[in-house]
Amino acid sequence: MADSGPIRVGELYEDCSFHPVLCVYSDYDDDELRGVSLIDGSWPRSCSPRHCGVVRIKIEDVLEAKEGPDAYLARRQAEWEQTSAQRPSTKDSRS
């Protein structure tokens, strides 16, 4: 995964469904990100940057997801569960 910070138009991120997305709209004041799937082209894929747990990703993550979507999803879900368990009293928004 890439480093954190505001996700901007043109950047890659993983939405709350562990789906690699190209950002086409970013408005942190209105708490909204929209993007186009880099796996199946579906859009708009909308998320709350404050509540959905979106993360910036690298192109290598997109290629991994494209080559083996089931394995990628399983790995990312396991990583999310592990990091969520380490955070005291946080609600897992991705379950």
Backbone torsions as a table, in degrees:
resi	resn	phi	psi	omega
1	MET	NA	150.7	179.7
2	ALA	-88.0	174.1	-178.6
3	ASP	-70.4	165.8	-174.2
4	SER	-89.8	-178.2	-178.4
5	GLY	126.7	173.6	179.8
6	PRO	-58.3	133.1	178.4
7	ILE	-87.5	130.8	-175.8
8	ARG	-112.7	161.8	176.4
9	VAL	-54.4	132.9	-179.7
10	GLY	96.1	-12.1	179.6
11	GLU	-91.3	162.0	-179.9
12	LEU	-98.3	139.2	174.2
13	TYR	-146.7	164.6	176.9
14	GLU	-106.7	123.9	-178.3
15	ASP	-79.1	-176.8	-174.9
16	CYS	-72.0	-1.8	173.3
17	SER	-105.7	16.9	-179.0
18	PHE	61.4	34.6	-175.5
19	HIS	-106.8	123.6	176.7
20	PRO	-66.1	131.0	-171.9
21	VAL	-138.0	145.3	170.2
22	LEU	-96.4	122.8	-177.9
23	CYS	-70.5	127.8	176.2
24	VAL	-117.5	-8.2	178.8
25	TYR	-155.6	131.2	-179.1
26	SER	-140.1	118.0	178.2
27	ASP	-140.5	94.3	-177.7
28	TYR	-71.3	-26.8	177.0
29	ASP	-65.0	-39.7	177.4
30	ASP	-92.6	4.3	176.0
31	ASP	58.6	51.3	-178.3
32	GLU	-144.2	134.2	169.2
33	LEU	-122.5	140.8	173.5
34	ARG	-131.7	146.9	-179.9
35	GLY	-156.1	178.3	178.7
36	VAL	-114.4	132.0	178.9
37	SER	-61.5	134.9	174.7
38	LEU	-92.6	5.4	177.1
39	ILE	-103.2	-51.1	-175.3
40	ASP	-126.2	3.4	177.4
41	GLY	78.2	3.9	-179.3
42	SER	-66.6	147.6	178.2
43	TRP	-166.1	161.5	-9.4
44	PRO	-76.2	143.0	172.3
45	ARG	-104.9	106.0	-173.4
46	SER	-105.9	141.3	178.5
47	CYS	-145.1	158.8	171.2
48	SER	-91.2	120.4	178.3
49	PRO	-66.2	-21.3	-179.6
50	ARG	-88.1	-30.4	-170.3
51	HIS	-116.6	-15.4	-175.0
52	CYS	-92.8	-17.4	-179.0
53	GLY	78.0	32.0	178.1
54	VAL	-66.1	148.5	178.2
55	VAL	-135.0	143.7	174.9
56	ARG	-70.8	141.9	179.0
57	ILE	-128.9	169.4	178.4
58	LYS	-102.7	163.9	179.7
59	ILE	-60.5	-30.3	177.7
60	GLU	-61.7	-35.9	176.8
61	ASP	-66.1	-39.8	178.8
62	VAL	-63.5	-45.3	-179.9
63	LEU	-63.2	-40.3	177.4
64	GLU	-62.2	-43.9	179.9
65	ALA	-65.5	-38.0	-179.6
66	LYS	-68.7	-39.4	-177.4
67	GLU	-75.8	-33.3	-178.3
68	GLY	-147.5	74.4	-173.5
69	PRO	-59.2	-38.3	-179.1
70	ASP	-67.9	-42.8	178.8
71	ALA	-66.6	-40.5	178.4
72	TYR	-61.9	-47.6	-179.8
73	LEU	-60.5	-45.0	179.5
74	ALA	-61.8	-43.6	179.8
75	ARG	-63.9	-46.5	-177.5
76	ARG	-67.2	-38.3	177.1
77	GLN	-63.6	-42.3	178.5
78	ALA	-63.3	-42.6	177.6
79	GLU	-62.5	-42.7	-179.6
80	TRP	-63.7	-44.9	179.7
81	GLU	-62.6	-39.5	179.6
82	GLN	-65.0	-47.3	-179.4
83	THR	-70.1	-33.0	177.6
84	SER	-66.3	-38.1	179.7
85	ALA	-66.3	-27.0	-179.3
86	GLN	-81.6	-15.2	179.7
87	ARG	-94.0	121.5	180.0
88	PRO	-68.5	136.5	175.6
89	SER	43.9	49.0	172.0
90	THR	-109.4	142.0	177.9
91	LYS	-87.2	131.0	179.9
92	ASP	-79.2	102.8	-176.7
93	SER	-78.5	-6.9	-176.4
94	ARG	-100.3	-1.3	-177.0
95	SER	-71.9	NA	NA
